[in-house]
Amino acid sequence: MSPGVSISNGKIPLTEDIDGISNDFIDKATNDFAVFCENNDIIDYIFSGKQVPGLKTLKCLAYIDSGQESKAVELATKQIEKGDTGQFVSANKGFFERVVIKYA
């Protein structure tokens, strides 16, 4: 069995099903984001301009959560072009790469 990648309280087994892994990853990340939103004023937090680790990831998730997938893909693509594939990596694909795979 392949090693898993921890995301919050779950694990995603590494398999050949890249689409499945991408979808599971985005679903888990989106769920964690929803929990975060329940406990915080997320819109003010994300768009305040504060430089915090993962700000681009949070903005990307905010776009996805608000139905603006094309903006999420645009942001993810710009990050990838800068050499930032995202801090969450699974099967050699970072978060931003997974966003592009799922929504482009």
Secondary structure by P-SEA (a helix, b strand, c coil): ccbbbbccccccccccaaaaaaaaaaaaaaaaaaaaaaacaaaaaaaccccccaaaaaaaaaaaaacaaaaaaaaaaaaaaaccccccccccccaaaaaaaccc
